[in-house]
Amino acid sequence: MDLLYPYQEADKRDDNIGGGRSNTTSQPTEDMALKLATDKQLNRIEFQKKAIEKVYNNSSEGTQKVIKEYYFTVPRTKSWAGIAEETKYSRRQCFRLRDQFFNELADELGMIK
C-alpha cells in the first residue's frame, strides 16, 4: 500500500493556477505495475515467502505440525511442552525438528554455504 499510495502532506497547495501541460504521458496503471515489480524490499519478501513455503511443504508431517503450532498459530496458545504432548514427540525432539527446519530454510535462502 505504501508503494501504491505514498504519504503526501495534506497542507500542500498548488500555486501554479492554470498551469501548463506535463511533458510526459500519464500511464498510472503501468507506473504502479512497474513500481511493484521493481521494488527490492517487496521482491525480497516474496522470495522469502516462497522459500518458507517450499521448505515447509517438503518437510515431514511432524515437522509441519510443530512449526505450524508454534509459529503460524495466532495467538500462540501452546508452549513447547504443550506442542510436544500434542504431537507425541519429546520436547527435545520438537526442538530438533525446529532446528532442522530452520537449517533447511537458511540453506534455501542462501544464508548457509
Backbone as a chain_set.jsonl record, in Angstrom:
{"seq": "MDLLYPYQEADKRDDNIGGGRSNTTSQPTEDMALKLATDKQLNRIEFQKKAIEKVYNNSSEGTQKVIKEYYFTVPRTKSWAGIAEETKYSRRQCFRLRDQFFNELADELGMIK", "coords": {"N": [[0.823, -1.184, 0.0], [2.011, 1.199, 0.71], [3.658, 1.651, -1.444], [1.898, 1.986, -3.586], [0.276, 4.079, -2.75], [1.761, 6.55, -1.757], [2.791, 8.483, 1.117], [1.569, 11.76, 1.426], [1.879, 15.115, 2.288], [-0.797, 16.85, 3.777], [-1.074, 19.595, 3.631], [-0.148, 20.733, 1.318], [-0.148, 23.104, -1.272], [-1.193, 24.03, -4.521], [0.373, 26.358, -6.261], [0.485, 27.0, -8.857], [-1.655, 28.098, -10.618], [-3.824, 27.448, -13.197], [-1.698, 26.534, -14.679], [0.279, 24.383, -16.75], [0.915, 22.064, -19.384], [1.946, 18.708, -18.835], [5.114, 17.341, -19.704], [5.361, 14.671, -20.007], [3.799, 11.504, -20.728], [0.888, 10.229, -19.158], [0.625, 7.262, -17.481], [-0.845, 5.637, -15.4], [-1.539, 2.981, -14.518], [0.451, 1.336, -15.635], [2.657, 2.544, -14.457], [2.223, 1.948, -11.726], [2.346, -0.876, -11.788], [4.984, -1.268, -12.637], [6.323, -0.081, -10.505], [5.665, -1.846, -8.405], [6.77, -4.233, -9.385], [9.494, -3.731, -9.439], [10.326, -3.093, -6.893], [12.661, -3.522, -4.411], [12.508, -4.373, -1.702], [9.942, -5.507, -1.555], [10.224, -7.565, -3.432], [12.152, -9.11, -2.145], [10.763, -9.964, 0.136], [8.802, -11.535, -1.107], [10.459, -13.53, -2.185], [11.442, -14.69, 0.185], [9.056, -15.626, 1.304], [8.287, -17.582, -0.567], [10.418, -19.351, -0.24], [10.053, -20.195, 2.411], [7.552, -21.492, 2.151], [8.286, -23.547, 0.379], [10.227, -25.054, 1.846], [8.663, -25.735, 4.049], [6.571, -27.241, 2.843], [8.067, -29.392, 1.888], [8.842, -30.617, 4.175], [8.598, -33.101, 6.815], [5.511, -34.539, 8.04], [5.343, -34.359, 10.809], [7.212, -32.335, 11.404], [5.97, -30.208, 10.09], [3.658, -29.974, 11.654], [4.724, -29.223, 14.157], [6.028, -26.767, 13.508], [3.861, -25.301, 12.485], [2.124, -25.166, 14.72], [3.663, -23.723, 16.595], [4.68, -21.407, 15.292], [2.867, -20.444, 13.339], [0.302, -20.336, 14.386], [-1.977, -18.089, 15.597], [-3.546, -16.443, 18.193], [-0.589, -17.574, 19.886], [-1.055, -20.454, 21.639], [0.039, -22.622, 22.836], [2.775, -23.959, 24.651], [6.175, -25.15, 24.218], [6.168, -27.54, 25.563], [3.449, -28.196, 25.529], [3.038, -28.503, 22.778], [4.721, -30.657, 22.312], [3.397, -32.627, 23.777], [0.992, -32.79, 22.328], [1.859, -33.615, 19.767], [3.065, -35.981, 20.297], [5.783, -36.177, 20.448], [8.967, -35.863, 22.072], [9.903, -33.011, 24.036], [12.478, -32.194, 23.432], [12.801, -33.448, 20.922], [11.022, -31.949, 19.419], [12.399, -29.53, 19.393], [14.609, -30.342, 17.874], [13.394, -30.923, 15.409], [12.476, -28.356, 14.788], [14.946, -26.974, 14.621], [16.123, -28.323, 12.474], [14.327, -27.627, 10.44], [14.775, -24.82, 10.297], [17.472, -24.78, 9.592], [17.352, -25.942, 7.036], [15.796, -23.986, 5.82], [17.48, -21.746, 5.981], [19.492, -22.642, 4.306], [18.059, -22.771, 1.891], [17.513, -20.074, 1.547], [19.997, -19.184, 0.986], [21.732, -18.553, 2.988], [23.474, -20.179, 4.189], [26.476, -21.656, 3.303]], "CA": [[0.0, 0.0, 0.0], [2.901, 2.36, 0.737], [4.175, 1.886, -2.793], [0.837, 2.466, -4.465], [-0.28, 5.326, -2.24], [2.768, 7.126, -0.857], [2.353, 9.558, 2.008], [1.698, 13.139, 0.946], [1.413, 16.041, 3.299], [-2.119, 17.378, 3.447], [-1.071, 21.041, 3.561], [0.474, 21.228, 0.085], [-1.026, 23.864, -2.156], [-0.699, 24.211, -5.879], [0.397, 27.778, -6.572], [0.524, 27.131, -10.305], [-3.05, 28.118, -11.055], [-3.895, 27.479, -14.659], [-0.637, 25.59, -15.006], [0.61, 24.039, -18.118], [0.819, 20.631, -19.645], [3.102, 17.903, -18.484], [5.845, 16.915, -20.89], [5.375, 13.206, -20.049], [2.473, 10.912, -20.82], [0.453, 9.638, -17.903], [0.237, 5.852, -17.589], [-0.871, 5.274, -13.985], [-1.553, 1.529, -14.308], [1.778, 0.834, -15.949], [3.567, 3.064, -13.437], [2.027, 1.161, -10.499], [2.847, -2.23, -12.02], [6.441, -1.178, -12.662], [6.764, 0.218, -9.142], [5.549, -3.081, -7.631], [7.665, -5.259, -9.921], [10.907, -3.402, -9.247], [10.633, -2.749, -5.51], [13.594, -4.515, -3.867], [12.021, -4.922, -0.437], [8.802, -6.366, -1.863], [10.751, -8.767, -4.086], [12.845, -9.912, -1.119], [9.72, -10.592, 0.946], [8.221, -12.6, -1.932], [11.459, -14.593, -2.246], [11.454, -15.351, 1.483], [7.781, -16.337, 1.452], [8.353, -18.794, -1.397], [11.384, -20.259, 0.38], [9.393, -20.776, 3.585], [6.551, -22.435, 1.66], [8.964, -24.702, -0.208], [10.811, -25.866, 2.916], [7.541, -26.251, 4.84], [5.888, -28.292, 2.071], [8.964, -30.535, 1.739], [9.138, -31.165, 5.496], [7.758, -34.215, 7.254], [4.246, -34.146, 8.645], [5.635, -33.987, 12.188], [7.859, -31.016, 11.387], [4.939, -29.245, 9.731], [2.779, -29.789, 12.811], [5.474, -28.466, 15.168], [6.226, -25.4, 13.01], [2.554, -24.647, 12.392], [1.607, -24.882, 16.054], [4.43, -22.721, 17.335], [4.959, -20.156, 14.573], [1.794, -19.951, 12.481], [-0.949, -20.23, 15.114], [-2.096, -16.784, 16.248], [-2.445, -16.259, 19.121], [0.092, -18.799, 20.293], [-1.722, -20.939, 22.845], [0.759, -23.772, 23.387], [4.216, -23.886, 24.877], [6.852, -26.293, 23.608], [5.704, -28.746, 26.27], [2.116, -28.489, 25.005], [3.194, -28.999, 21.404], [5.308, -31.997, 22.436], [2.335, -33.53, 24.221], [0.025, -32.976, 21.24], [2.463, -34.32, 18.63], [3.614, -37.251, 20.802], [7.24, -36.109, 20.42], [9.53, -35.255, 23.278], [10.175, -31.584, 23.874], [13.774, -32.116, 22.753], [12.605, -33.798, 19.509], [10.391, -30.768, 18.799], [13.487, -28.582, 19.134], [15.412, -30.877, 16.766], [12.625, -30.698, 14.177], [12.519, -26.912, 14.54], [16.293, -26.615, 14.186], [16.305, -28.88, 11.131], [13.535, -26.784, 9.55], [15.446, -23.536, 10.097], [18.713, -25.028, 8.833], [16.958, -26.11, 5.63], [15.339, -22.677, 5.346], [18.688, -20.918, 5.809], [20.129, -23.149, 3.097], [17.214, -22.349, 0.764], [17.655, -18.615, 1.396], [21.37, -18.888, 0.635], [22.418, -17.995, 4.148], [24.482, -21.172, 4.555], [27.205, -22.103, 2.114]], "C": [[0.874, 1.258, 0.0], [3.458, 2.677, -0.64], [3.117, 2.503, -3.704], [0.306, 3.834, -4.049], [0.708, 5.952, -1.26], [2.196, 8.285, -0.044], [2.59, 10.915, 1.363], [1.156, 14.054, 2.027], [0.126, 16.695, 2.839], [-2.114, 18.88, 3.199], [-0.428, 21.582, 2.289], [-0.562, 21.952, -0.767], [-0.372, 23.972, -3.518], [-0.783, 25.694, -6.206], [0.405, 28.034, -8.076], [-0.895, 27.059, -10.847], [-3.077, 28.288, -12.565], [-2.871, 26.564, -15.258], [-0.366, 25.422, -16.472], [0.459, 22.545, -18.29], [2.108, 19.943, -19.231], [3.804, 17.481, -19.763], [5.989, 15.396, -20.956], [3.955, 12.692, -20.142], [2.152, 10.229, -19.498], [-0.032, 8.216, -18.155], [0.183, 5.292, -16.168], [-0.841, 3.763, -13.729], [-0.181, 0.934, -14.556], [2.801, 1.295, -14.914], [3.458, 2.268, -12.139], [2.599, -0.242, -10.647], [4.372, -2.248, -12.009], [6.997, -0.927, -11.265], [6.738, -1.045, -8.278], [6.557, -4.13, -8.088], [9.121, -4.988, -9.611], [11.276, -3.054, -7.809], [11.467, -3.859, -4.873], [13.067, -5.16, -2.595], [10.858, -5.878, -0.675], [9.266, -7.662, -2.523], [11.448, -9.684, -3.093], [11.838, -10.648, -0.239], [9.068, -11.737, 0.173], [9.168, -13.8, -2.016], [11.475, -15.389, -0.941], [10.187, -16.167, 1.707], [7.806, -17.642, 0.658], [9.322, -19.814, -0.808], [10.769, -20.947, 1.592], [8.37, -21.823, 3.152], [7.196, -23.704, 1.119], [9.516, -25.625, 0.873], [9.703, -26.49, 3.756], [6.865, -27.416, 4.121], [6.748, -29.532, 1.888], [9.325, -31.194, 3.072], [8.2, -32.328, 5.819], [6.483, -33.676, 7.907], [4.453, -33.689, 10.09], [6.266, -32.612, 12.283], [6.832, -29.941, 11.059], [4.023, -28.938, 10.916], [3.462, -28.926, 13.875], [5.614, -27.003, 14.744], [4.903, -24.641, 12.971], [2.034, -24.256, 13.768], [2.363, -23.749, 16.746], [4.539, -21.379, 16.611], [3.776, -19.597, 13.79], [0.451, -19.82, 13.181], [-0.961, -18.91, 15.886], [-3.454, -16.722, 16.926], [-1.851, -17.613, 19.505], [-0.504, -19.252, 21.622], [-0.966, -22.079, 23.512], [2.235, -23.449, 23.575], [4.848, -25.073, 24.152], [6.415, -27.591, 24.277], [4.322, -29.166, 25.759], [2.167, -29.046, 23.595], [3.756, -30.415, 21.432], [4.247, -33.001, 22.836], [1.354, -33.824, 23.091], [0.589, -33.815, 20.096], [3.04, -35.682, 19.001], [5.128, -37.338, 20.606], [7.708, -35.628, 21.778], [9.757, -33.775, 22.98], [11.48, -31.391, 23.103], [13.648, -32.45, 21.267], [11.926, -32.651, 18.761], [11.447, -29.726, 18.466], [14.357, -29.047, 17.973], [14.705, -30.648, 15.432], [12.631, -29.224, 13.798], [13.876, -26.496, 13.982], [16.57, -27.112, 12.774], [15.555, -28.026, 10.101], [14.265, -25.475, 9.255], [16.792, -23.679, 9.393], [18.412, -25.194, 7.35], [16.487, -24.787, 5.028], [16.526, -21.751, 5.091], [19.431, -21.338, 4.545], [19.364, -22.684, 1.853], [17.359, -20.856, 0.497], [19.087, -18.216, 1.021], [22.168, -18.298, 1.775], [23.516, -18.929, 4.64], [25.149, -21.644, 3.288], [27.657, -23.515, 2.281]], "O": [[0.529, 2.26, -0.627], [3.703, 3.839, -0.965], [3.397, 3.413, -4.484], [-0.067, 4.647, -4.895], [0.5, 5.882, -0.048], [1.257, 8.964, -0.46], [3.663, 11.186, 0.825], [0.102, 13.794, 2.608], [-0.027, 17.05, 1.67], [-3.062, 19.399, 2.611], [-0.185, 22.785, 2.195], [-1.685, 21.484, -0.955], [0.852, 24.0, -3.639], [-1.873, 26.23, -6.406], [0.338, 29.185, -8.507], [-1.283, 26.066, -11.463], [-2.424, 29.171, -13.12], [-3.145, 25.883, -16.246], [-0.752, 26.242, -17.305], [-0.071, 21.858, -17.418], [3.196, 20.518, -19.274], [3.158, 17.285, -20.792], [6.657, 14.878, -21.851], [3.015, 13.35, -19.695], [3.038, 9.72, -18.812], [-0.963, 7.986, -18.926], [1.077, 4.544, -15.771], [-0.171, 3.319, -12.797], [0.296, 0.115, -13.77], [3.698, 0.541, -14.537], [4.472, 1.946, -11.519], [3.261, -0.745, -9.739], [4.979, -3.15, -11.432], [8.022, -1.495, -10.888], [7.668, -1.294, -7.511], [7.134, -4.838, -7.262], [9.914, -5.926, -9.527], [12.436, -2.749, -7.535], [11.027, -5.007, -4.805], [13.171, -6.376, -2.431], [10.797, -6.943, -0.061], [8.756, -8.737, -2.206], [11.342, -10.906, -3.195], [12.036, -11.817, 0.093], [8.809, -12.797, 0.743], [8.731, -14.948, -1.93], [11.517, -16.619, -0.962], [10.244, -17.275, 2.239], [7.391, -18.686, 1.161], [9.068, -21.017, -0.874], [10.945, -22.151, 1.778], [8.322, -22.915, 3.717], [6.712, -24.808, 1.369], [9.302, -26.837, 0.827], [9.799, -27.657, 4.134], [6.614, -28.459, 4.725], [6.209, -30.63, 1.745], [10.026, -32.206, 3.1], [7.159, -32.509, 5.187], [6.403, -32.504, 8.273], [3.811, -32.74, 10.541], [5.899, -31.812, 13.144], [6.825, -28.878, 11.681], [3.661, -27.785, 11.15], [2.85, -28.011, 14.425], [5.346, -26.1, 15.536], [4.833, -23.481, 13.375], [1.557, -23.137, 13.959], [1.755, -22.911, 17.411], [4.495, -20.328, 17.249], [3.692, -18.384, 13.596], [-0.469, -19.235, 12.61], [-0.087, -18.645, 16.711], [-4.459, -16.942, 16.25], [-2.518, -18.647, 19.455], [-0.461, -18.52, 22.61], [-1.293, -22.463, 24.635], [2.851, -22.758, 22.762], [4.153, -25.892, 23.552], [6.307, -28.625, 23.619], [4.06, -30.355, 25.58], [1.418, -29.963, 23.259], [3.32, -31.275, 20.666], [4.199, -34.106, 22.296], [0.932, -34.966, 22.912], [-0.125, -34.636, 19.519], [3.453, -36.446, 18.129], [5.695, -38.431, 20.598], [6.935, -35.052, 22.543], [9.797, -33.354, 21.824], [11.572, -30.528, 22.23], [14.302, -31.821, 20.436], [12.227, -32.411, 17.592], [11.41, -29.11, 17.4], [14.797, -28.227, 17.167], [15.324, -30.236, 14.451], [12.775, -28.881, 12.624], [13.954, -25.762, 12.997], [17.181, -26.407, 11.971], [16.08, -27.738, 9.025], [14.365, -25.066, 8.099], [17.203, -22.774, 8.667], [19.125, -24.656, 6.504], [16.753, -24.503, 3.86], [16.558, -21.048, 4.081], [19.936, -20.496, 3.803], [19.973, -22.252, 0.874], [17.331, -20.425, -0.656], [19.357, -17.042, 0.767], [23.17, -17.618, 1.553], [24.385, -18.524, 5.412], [24.483, -21.991, 2.312], [28.29, -24.071, 1.383]]}, "num_chains": 1, "name": "protein.A"}
